[in-house]
């Protein structure tokens, strides 16, 4: 996951001037990555909660 965030934060070489358009694209990409990560964690929490309920009911 660290490599993905590094790529999102620094997709251009330092010599390249960063425009407003580039930074907007970077923010959209970061927001998308963070949304996917949080959804994955929420799904994992929901699955573990369902397992706990099923084990409790048995």
mmCIF file of the N, C-alpha and C atoms, coordinates in Angstrom:
data_MODEL
# 
_entry.id   MODEL 
# 
loop_
_atom_site.group_PDB 
_atom_site.id 
_atom_site.type_symbol 
_atom_site.label_atom_id 
_atom_site.label_alt_id 
_atom_site.label_comp_id 
_atom_site.label_asym_id 
_atom_site.label_entity_id 
_atom_site.label_seq_id 
_atom_site.pdbx_PDB_ins_code 
_atom_site.Cartn_x 
_atom_site.Cartn_y 
_atom_site.Cartn_z 
_atom_site.occupancy 
_atom_site.B_iso_or_equiv 
_atom_site.pdbx_formal_charge 
_atom_site.auth_seq_id 
_atom_site.auth_comp_id 
_atom_site.auth_asym_id 
_atom_site.auth_atom_id 
_atom_site.pdbx_PDB_model_num 
ATOM 1   N N  . UNK A 1 1  ? 0.828   -1.194  0.000   1.00 0.00 ? 1  UNK A N  1 
ATOM 2   C CA . UNK A 1 1  ? 0.000   0.000   0.000   1.00 0.00 ? 1  UNK A CA 1 
ATOM 3   C C  . UNK A 1 1  ? 0.868   1.252   0.000   1.00 0.00 ? 1  UNK A C  1 
ATOM 4   N N  . UNK A 1 2  ? 2.044   1.184   0.610   1.00 0.00 ? 2  UNK A N  1 
ATOM 5   C CA . UNK A 1 2  ? 2.932   2.335   0.646   1.00 0.00 ? 2  UNK A CA 1 
ATOM 6   C C  . UNK A 1 2  ? 3.353   2.783   -0.737  1.00 0.00 ? 2  UNK A C  1 
ATOM 7   N N  . UNK A 1 3  ? 3.574   1.817   -1.630  1.00 0.00 ? 3  UNK A N  1 
ATOM 8   C CA . UNK A 1 3  ? 3.986   2.160   -2.990  1.00 0.00 ? 3  UNK A CA 1 
ATOM 9   C C  . UNK A 1 3  ? 2.878   2.899   -3.723  1.00 0.00 ? 3  UNK A C  1 
ATOM 10  N N  . UNK A 1 4  ? 1.628   2.499   -3.470  1.00 0.00 ? 4  UNK A N  1 
ATOM 11  C CA . UNK A 1 4  ? 0.499   3.172   -4.125  1.00 0.00 ? 4  UNK A CA 1 
ATOM 12  C C  . UNK A 1 4  ? 0.418   4.620   -3.672  1.00 0.00 ? 4  UNK A C  1 
ATOM 13  N N  . UNK A 1 5  ? 0.566   4.848   -2.376  1.00 0.00 ? 5  UNK A N  1 
ATOM 14  C CA . UNK A 1 5  ? 0.500   6.223   -1.870  1.00 0.00 ? 5  UNK A CA 1 
ATOM 15  C C  . UNK A 1 5  ? 1.687   7.045   -2.354  1.00 0.00 ? 5  UNK A C  1 
ATOM 16  N N  . UNK A 1 6  ? 2.879   6.428   -2.419  1.00 0.00 ? 6  UNK A N  1 
ATOM 17  C CA . UNK A 1 6  ? 4.039   7.143   -2.952  1.00 0.00 ? 6  UNK A CA 1 
ATOM 18  C C  . UNK A 1 6  ? 3.794   7.542   -4.399  1.00 0.00 ? 6  UNK A C  1 
ATOM 19  N N  . UNK A 1 7  ? 3.233   6.627   -5.181  1.00 0.00 ? 7  UNK A N  1 
ATOM 20  C CA . UNK A 1 7  ? 2.955   6.930   -6.582  1.00 0.00 ? 7  UNK A CA 1 
ATOM 21  C C  . UNK A 1 7  ? 1.912   8.036   -6.700  1.00 0.00 ? 7  UNK A C  1 
ATOM 22  N N  . UNK A 1 8  ? 0.946   8.044   -5.790  1.00 0.00 ? 8  UNK A N  1 
ATOM 23  C CA . UNK A 1 8  ? -0.092  9.075   -5.840  1.00 0.00 ? 8  UNK A CA 1 
ATOM 24  C C  . UNK A 1 8  ? 0.464   10.437  -5.445  1.00 0.00 ? 8  UNK A C  1 
ATOM 25  N N  . UNK A 1 9  ? 1.371   10.437  -4.486  1.00 0.00 ? 9  UNK A N  1 
ATOM 26  C CA . UNK A 1 9  ? 1.912   11.709  -4.017  1.00 0.00 ? 9  UNK A CA 1 
ATOM 27  C C  . UNK A 1 9  ? 2.967   12.269  -4.957  1.00 0.00 ? 9  UNK A C  1 
ATOM 28  N N  . UNK A 1 10 ? 3.687   11.414  -5.659  1.00 0.00 ? 10 UNK A N  1 
ATOM 29  C CA . UNK A 1 10 ? 4.782   11.893  -6.502  1.00 0.00 ? 10 UNK A CA 1 
ATOM 30  C C  . UNK A 1 10 ? 4.764   11.222  -7.873  1.00 0.00 ? 10 UNK A C  1 
ATOM 31  N N  . UNK A 1 11 ? 3.715   11.437  -8.686  1.00 0.00 ? 11 UNK A N  1 
ATOM 32  C CA . UNK A 1 11 ? 3.693   10.802  -9.997  1.00 0.00 ? 11 UNK A CA 1 
ATOM 33  C C  . UNK A 1 11 ? 4.590   11.492  -11.026 1.00 0.00 ? 11 UNK A C  1 
ATOM 34  N N  . UNK A 1 12 ? 5.053   12.694  -10.718 1.00 0.00 ? 12 UNK A N  1 
ATOM 35  C CA . UNK A 1 12 ? 5.871   13.457  -11.657 1.00 0.00 ? 12 UNK A CA 1 
ATOM 36  C C  . UNK A 1 12 ? 7.265   13.644  -11.078 1.00 0.00 ? 12 UNK A C  1 
ATOM 37  N N  . UNK A 1 13 ? 8.273   13.737  -11.931 1.00 0.00 ? 13 UNK A N  1 
ATOM 38  C CA . UNK A 1 13 ? 9.609   14.055  -11.421 1.00 0.00 ? 13 UNK A CA 1 
ATOM 39  C C  . UNK A 1 13 ? 9.616   15.446  -10.792 1.00 0.00 ? 13 UNK A C  1 
ATOM 40  N N  . UNK A 1 14 ? 10.503  15.683  -9.825  1.00 0.00 ? 14 UNK A N  1 
ATOM 41  C CA . UNK A 1 14 ? 10.515  16.986  -9.141  1.00 0.00 ? 14 UNK A CA 1 
ATOM 42  C C  . UNK A 1 14 ? 10.746  18.172  -10.070 1.00 0.00 ? 14 UNK A C  1 
ATOM 43  N N  . UNK A 1 15 ? 11.426  17.956  -11.198 1.00 0.00 ? 15 UNK A N  1 
ATOM 44  C CA . UNK A 1 15 ? 11.720  19.067  -12.105 1.00 0.00 ? 15 UNK A CA 1 
ATOM 45  C C  . UNK A 1 15 ? 10.471  19.535  -12.856 1.00 0.00 ? 15 UNK A C  1 
ATOM 46  N N  . UNK A 1 16 ? 9.452   18.690  -12.920 1.00 0.00 ? 16 UNK A N  1 
ATOM 47  C CA . UNK A 1 16 ? 8.239   19.038  -13.653 1.00 0.00 ? 16 UNK A CA 1 
ATOM 48  C C  . UNK A 1 16 ? 7.419   20.049  -12.856 1.00 0.00 ? 16 UNK A C  1 
ATOM 49  N N  . UNK A 1 17 ? 7.057   21.175  -13.456 1.00 0.00 ? 17 UNK A N  1 
ATOM 50  C CA . UNK A 1 17 ? 6.200   22.116  -12.721 1.00 0.00 ? 17 UNK A CA 1 
ATOM 51  C C  . UNK A 1 17 ? 4.808   21.517  -12.523 1.00 0.00 ? 17 UNK A C  1 
ATOM 52  N N  . UNK A 1 18 ? 4.313   21.601  -11.319 1.00 0.00 ? 18 UNK A N  1 
ATOM 53  C CA . UNK A 1 18 ? 3.002   21.034  -11.005 1.00 0.00 ? 18 UNK A CA 1 
ATOM 54  C C  . UNK A 1 18 ? 1.951   22.118  -11.189 1.00 0.00 ? 18 UNK A C  1 
ATOM 55  N N  . UNK A 1 19 ? 1.002   21.856  -12.044 1.00 0.00 ? 19 UNK A N  1 
ATOM 56  C CA . UNK A 1 19 ? -0.062  22.827  -12.293 1.00 0.00 ? 19 UNK A CA 1 
ATOM 57  C C  . UNK A 1 19 ? -1.252  22.534  -11.380 1.00 0.00 ? 19 UNK A C  1 
ATOM 58  N N  . UNK A 1 20 ? -2.213  23.437  -11.401 1.00 0.00 ? 20 UNK A N  1 
ATOM 59  C CA . UNK A 1 20 ? -3.427  23.240  -10.600 1.00 0.00 ? 20 UNK A CA 1 
ATOM 60  C C  . UNK A 1 20 ? -4.162  21.995  -11.079 1.00 0.00 ? 20 UNK A C  1 
ATOM 61  N N  . UNK A 1 21 ? -4.170  21.779  -12.388 1.00 0.00 ? 21 UNK A N  1 
ATOM 62  C CA . UNK A 1 21 ? -4.844  20.608  -12.955 1.00 0.00 ? 21 UNK A CA 1 
ATOM 63  C C  . UNK A 1 21 ? -4.214  19.316  -12.437 1.00 0.00 ? 21 UNK A C  1 
ATOM 64  N N  . UNK A 1 22 ? -2.871  19.272  -12.401 1.00 0.00 ? 22 UNK A N  1 
ATOM 65  C CA . UNK A 1 22 ? -2.168  18.090  -11.899 1.00 0.00 ? 22 UNK A CA 1 
ATOM 66  C C  . UNK A 1 22 ? -2.507  17.833  -10.437 1.00 0.00 ? 22 UNK A C  1 
ATOM 67  N N  . UNK A 1 23 ? -2.527  18.885  -9.633  1.00 0.00 ? 23 UNK A N  1 
ATOM 68  C CA . UNK A 1 23 ? -2.801  18.695  -8.213  1.00 0.00 ? 23 UNK A CA 1 
ATOM 69  C C  . UNK A 1 23 ? -4.253  18.271  -7.995  1.00 0.00 ? 23 UNK A C  1 
ATOM 70  N N  . UNK A 1 24 ? -5.175  18.748  -8.835  1.00 0.00 ? 24 UNK A N  1 
ATOM 71  C CA . UNK A 1 24 ? -6.573  18.311  -8.725  1.00 0.00 ? 24 UNK A CA 1 
ATOM 72  C C  . UNK A 1 24 ? -6.692  16.834  -9.065  1.00 0.00 ? 24 UNK A C  1 
ATOM 73  N N  . UNK A 1 25 ? -6.011  16.411  -10.126 1.00 0.00 ? 25 UNK A N  1 
ATOM 74  C CA . UNK A 1 25 ? -6.025  14.991  -10.484 1.00 0.00 ? 25 UNK A CA 1 
ATOM 75  C C  . UNK A 1 25 ? -5.438  14.147  -9.365  1.00 0.00 ? 25 UNK A C  1 
ATOM 76  N N  . UNK A 1 26 ? -4.368  14.641  -8.769  1.00 0.00 ? 26 UNK A N  1 
ATOM 77  C CA . UNK A 1 26 ? -3.725  13.912  -7.677  1.00 0.00 ? 26 UNK A CA 1 
ATOM 78  C C  . UNK A 1 26 ? -4.668  13.781  -6.482  1.00 0.00 ? 26 UNK A C  1 
ATOM 79  N N  . UNK A 1 27 ? -5.389  14.862  -6.159  1.00 0.00 ? 27 UNK A N  1 
ATOM 80  C CA . UNK A 1 27 ? -6.328  14.820  -5.037  1.00 0.00 ? 27 UNK A CA 1 
ATOM 81  C C  . UNK A 1 27 ? -7.474  13.847  -5.316  1.00 0.00 ? 27 UNK A C  1 
ATOM 82  N N  . UNK A 1 28 ? -7.976  13.846  -6.551  1.00 0.00 ? 28 UNK A N  1 
ATOM 83  C CA . UNK A 1 28 ? -9.051  12.914  -6.909  1.00 0.00 ? 28 UNK A CA 1 
ATOM 84  C C  . UNK A 1 28 ? -8.554  11.482  -6.791  1.00 0.00 ? 28 UNK A C  1 
ATOM 85  N N  . UNK A 1 29 ? -7.327  11.234  -7.260  1.00 0.00 ? 29 UNK A N  1 
ATOM 86  C CA . UNK A 1 29 ? -6.764  9.887   -7.187  1.00 0.00 ? 29 UNK A CA 1 
ATOM 87  C C  . UNK A 1 29 ? -6.590  9.459   -5.737  1.00 0.00 ? 29 UNK A C  1 
ATOM 88  N N  . UNK A 1 30 ? -6.049  10.351  -4.904  1.00 0.00 ? 30 UNK A N  1 
ATOM 89  C CA . UNK A 1 30 ? -5.861  10.027  -3.483  1.00 0.00 ? 30 UNK A CA 1 
ATOM 90  C C  . UNK A 1 30 ? -7.194  9.753   -2.797  1.00 0.00 ? 30 UNK A C  1 
ATOM 91  N N  . UNK A 1 31 ? -8.195  10.566  -3.099  1.00 0.00 ? 31 UNK A N  1 
ATOM 92  C CA . UNK A 1 31 ? -9.509  10.375  -2.479  1.00 0.00 ? 31 UNK A CA 1 
ATOM 93  C C  . UNK A 1 31 ? -10.096 9.028   -2.891  1.00 0.00 ? 31 UNK A C  1 
ATOM 94  N N  . UNK A 1 32 ? -9.918  8.658   -4.162  1.00 0.00 ? 32 UNK A N  1 
ATOM 95  C CA . UNK A 1 32 ? -10.419 7.367   -4.638  1.00 0.00 ? 32 UNK A CA 1 
ATOM 96  C C  . UNK A 1 32 ? -9.714  6.221   -3.939  1.00 0.00 ? 32 UNK A C  1 
ATOM 97  N N  . UNK A 1 33 ? -8.390  6.310   -3.813  1.00 0.00 ? 33 UNK A N  1 
ATOM 98  C CA . UNK A 1 33 ? -7.623  5.253   -3.148  1.00 0.00 ? 33 UNK A CA 1 
ATOM 99  C C  . UNK A 1 33 ? -8.051  5.130   -1.692  1.00 0.00 ? 33 UNK A C  1 
ATOM 100 N N  . UNK A 1 34 ? -8.175  6.252   -1.005  1.00 0.00 ? 34 UNK A N  1 
ATOM 101 C CA . UNK A 1 34 ? -8.572  6.210   0.407   1.00 0.00 ? 34 UNK A CA 1 
ATOM 102 C C  . UNK A 1 34 ? -9.991  5.668   0.575   1.00 0.00 ? 34 UNK A C  1 
ATOM 103 N N  . UNK A 1 35 ? -10.887 6.010   -0.350  1.00 0.00 ? 35 UNK A N  1 
ATOM 104 C CA . UNK A 1 35 ? -12.252 5.482   -0.284  1.00 0.00 ? 35 UNK A CA 1 
ATOM 105 C C  . UNK A 1 35 ? -12.256 3.973   -0.452  1.00 0.00 ? 35 UNK A C  1 
ATOM 106 N N  . UNK A 1 36 ? -11.467 3.470   -1.406  1.00 0.00 ? 36 UNK A N  1 
ATOM 107 C CA . UNK A 1 36 ? -11.404 2.020   -1.612  1.00 0.00 ? 36 UNK A CA 1 
ATOM 108 C C  . UNK A 1 36 ? -10.839 1.315   -0.389  1.00 0.00 ? 36 UNK A C  1 
ATOM 109 N N  . UNK A 1 37 ? -9.814  1.907   0.223   1.00 0.00 ? 37 UNK A N  1 
ATOM 110 C CA . UNK A 1 37 ? -9.201  1.295   1.412   1.00 0.00 ? 37 UNK A CA 1 
ATOM 111 C C  . UNK A 1 37 ? -10.198 1.263   2.562   1.00 0.00 ? 37 UNK A C  1 
ATOM 112 N N  . UNK A 1 38 ? -10.904 2.371   2.796   1.00 0.00 ? 38 UNK A N  1 
ATOM 113 C CA . UNK A 1 38 ? -11.853 2.395   3.913   1.00 0.00 ? 38 UNK A CA 1 
ATOM 114 C C  . UNK A 1 38 ? -13.021 1.452   3.660   1.00 0.00 ? 38 UNK A C  1 
ATOM 115 N N  . UNK A 1 39 ? -13.469 1.341   2.410   1.00 0.00 ? 39 UNK A N  1 
ATOM 116 C CA . UNK A 1 39 ? -14.545 0.388   2.107   1.00 0.00 ? 39 UNK A CA 1 
ATOM 117 C C  . UNK A 1 39 ? -14.094 -1.035  2.384   1.00 0.00 ? 39 UNK A C  1 
ATOM 118 N N  . UNK A 1 40 ? -12.856 -1.339  2.033   1.00 0.00 ? 40 UNK A N  1 
ATOM 119 C CA . UNK A 1 40 ? -12.341 -2.689  2.258   1.00 0.00 ? 40 UNK A CA 1 
ATOM 120 C C  . UNK A 1 40 ? -12.322 -3.000  3.752   1.00 0.00 ? 40 UNK A C  1 
ATOM 121 N N  . UNK A 1 41 ? -11.890 -2.027  4.564   1.00 0.00 ? 41 UNK A N  1 
ATOM 122 C CA . UNK A 1 41 ? -11.874 -2.240  6.016   1.00 0.00 ? 41 UNK A CA 1 
ATOM 123 C C  . UNK A 1 41 ? -13.296 -2.384  6.558   1.00 0.00 ? 41 UNK A C  1 
ATOM 124 N N  . UNK A 1 42 ? -14.227 -1.591  6.053   1.00 0.00 ? 42 UNK A N  1 
ATOM 125 C CA . UNK A 1 42 ? -15.613 -1.691  6.514   1.00 0.00 ? 42 UNK A CA 1 
ATOM 126 C C  . UNK A 1 42 ? -16.205 -3.047  6.159   1.00 0.00 ? 42 UNK A C  1 
ATOM 127 N N  . UNK A 1 43 ? -15.884 -3.557  4.961   1.00 0.00 ? 43 UNK A N  1 
ATOM 128 C CA . UNK A 1 43 ? -16.377 -4.879  4.562   1.00 0.00 ? 43 UNK A CA 1 
ATOM 129 C C  . UNK A 1 43 ? -15.801 -5.948  5.479   1.00 0.00 ? 43 UNK A C  1 
ATOM 130 N N  . UNK A 1 44 ? -14.516 -5.834  5.807   1.00 0.00 ? 44 UNK A N  1 
ATOM 131 C CA . UNK A 1 44 ? -13.879 -6.813  6.692   1.00 0.00 ? 44 UNK A CA 1 
ATOM 132 C C  . UNK A 1 44 ? -14.518 -6.778  8.076   1.00 0.00 ? 44 UNK A C  1 
ATOM 133 N N  . UNK A 1 45 ? -14.807 -5.583  8.578   1.00 0.00 ? 45 UNK A N  1 
ATOM 134 C CA . UNK A 1 45 ? -15.460 -5.465  9.888   1.00 0.00 ? 45 UNK A CA 1 
ATOM 135 C C  . UNK A 1 45 ? -16.860 -6.065  9.850   1.00 0.00 ? 45 UNK A C  1 
ATOM 136 N N  . UNK A 1 46 ? -17.592 -5.833  8.781   1.00 0.00 ? 46 UNK A N  1 
ATOM 137 C CA . UNK A 1 46 ? -18.944 -6.383  8.667   1.00 0.00 ? 46 UNK A CA 1 
ATOM 138 C C  . UNK A 1 46 ? -18.900 -7.904  8.606   1.00 0.00 ? 46 UNK A C  1 
ATOM 139 N N  . UNK A 1 47 ? -17.946 -8.451  7.855   1.00 0.00 ? 47 UNK A N  1 
ATOM 140 C CA . UNK A 1 47 ? -17.831 -9.907  7.761   1.00 0.00 ? 47 UNK A CA 1 
ATOM 141 C C  . UNK A 1 47 ? -17.470 -10.520 9.104   1.00 0.00 ? 47 UNK A C  1 
ATOM 142 N N  . UNK A 1 48 ? -16.547 -9.900  9.830   1.00 0.00 ? 48 UNK A N  1 
ATOM 143 C CA . UNK A 1 48 ? -16.166 -10.454 11.128  1.00 0.00 ? 48 UNK A CA 1 
ATOM 144 C C  . UNK A 1 48 ? -17.324 -10.337 12.118  1.00 0.00 ? 48 UNK A C  1 
ATOM 145 N N  . UNK A 1 49 ? -18.116 -9.271  12.027  1.00 0.00 ? 49 UNK A N  1 
ATOM 146 C CA . UNK A 1 49 ? -19.284 -9.133  12.902  1.00 0.00 ? 49 UNK A CA 1 
ATOM 147 C C  . UNK A 1 49 ? -20.315 -10.211 12.583  1.00 0.00 ? 49 UNK A C  1 
ATOM 148 N N  . UNK A 1 50 ? -20.517 -10.483 11.293  1.00 0.00 ? 50 UNK A N  1 
ATOM 149 C CA . UNK A 1 50 ? -21.461 -11.537 10.908  1.00 0.00 ? 50 UNK A CA 1 
ATOM 150 C C  . UNK A 1 50 ? -20.989 -12.890 11.410  1.00 0.00 ? 50 UNK A C  1 
ATOM 151 N N  . UNK A 1 51 ? -19.693 -13.155 11.308  1.00 0.00 ? 51 UNK A N  1 
ATOM 152 C CA . UNK A 1 51 ? -19.153 -14.421 11.807  1.00 0.00 ? 51 UNK A CA 1 
ATOM 153 C C  . UNK A 1 51 ? -19.368 -14.537 13.308  1.00 0.00 ? 51 UNK A C  1 
ATOM 154 N N  . UNK A 1 52 ? -19.138 -13.446 14.024  1.00 0.00 ? 52 UNK A N  1 
ATOM 155 C CA . UNK A 1 52 ? -19.318 -13.469 15.479  1.00 0.00 ? 52 UNK A CA 1 
ATOM 156 C C  . UNK A 1 52 ? -20.766 -13.779 15.842  1.00 0.00 ? 52 UNK A C  1 
ATOM 157 N N  . UNK A 1 53 ? -21.695 -13.187 15.113  1.00 0.00 ? 53 UNK A N  1 
ATOM 158 C CA . UNK A 1 53 ? -23.118 -13.437 15.385  1.00 0.00 ? 53 UNK A CA 1 
ATOM 159 C C  . UNK A 1 53 ? -23.456 -14.897 15.103  1.00 0.00 ? 53 UNK A C  1 
ATOM 160 N N  . UNK A 1 54 ? -22.940 -15.422 13.979  1.00 0.00 ? 54 UNK A N  1 
ATOM 161 C CA . UNK A 1 54 ? -23.227 -16.816 13.638  1.00 0.00 ? 54 UNK A CA 1 
ATOM 162 C C  . UNK A 1 54 ? -22.647 -17.769 14.674  1.00 0.00 ? 54 UNK A C  1 
ATOM 163 N N  . UNK A 1 55 ? -21.434 -17.491 15.127  1.00 0.00 ? 55 UNK A N  1 
ATOM 164 C CA . UNK A 1 55 ? -20.813 -18.341 16.149  1.00 0.00 ? 55 UNK A CA 1 
ATOM 165 C C  . UNK A 1 55 ? -21.614 -18.258 17.443  1.00 0.00 ? 55 UNK A C  1 
ATOM 166 N N  . UNK A 1 56 ? -22.072 -17.069 17.783  1.00 0.00 ? 56 UNK A N  1 
ATOM 167 C CA . UNK A 1 56 ? -22.854 -16.885 19.011  1.00 0.00 ? 56 UNK A CA 1 
ATOM 168 C C  . UNK A 1 56 ? -24.180 -17.649 18.933  1.00 0.00 ? 56 UNK A C  1 
ATOM 169 N N  . UNK A 1 57 ? -24.802 -17.639 17.754  1.00 0.00 ? 57 UNK A N  1 
ATOM 170 C CA . UNK A 1 57 ? -26.097 -18.308 17.599  1.00 0.00 ? 57 UNK A CA 1 
ATOM 171 C C  . UNK A 1 57 ? -25.969 -19.829 17.629  1.00 0.00 ? 57 UNK A C  1 
ATOM 172 N N  . UNK A 1 58 ? -24.815 -20.343 17.241  1.00 0.00 ? 58 UNK A N  1 
ATOM 173 C CA . UNK A 1 58 ? -24.614 -21.794 17.284  1.00 0.00 ? 58 UNK A CA 1 
ATOM 174 C C  . UNK A 1 58 ? -24.527 -22.213 18.720  1.00 0.00 ? 58 UNK A C  1 
# 
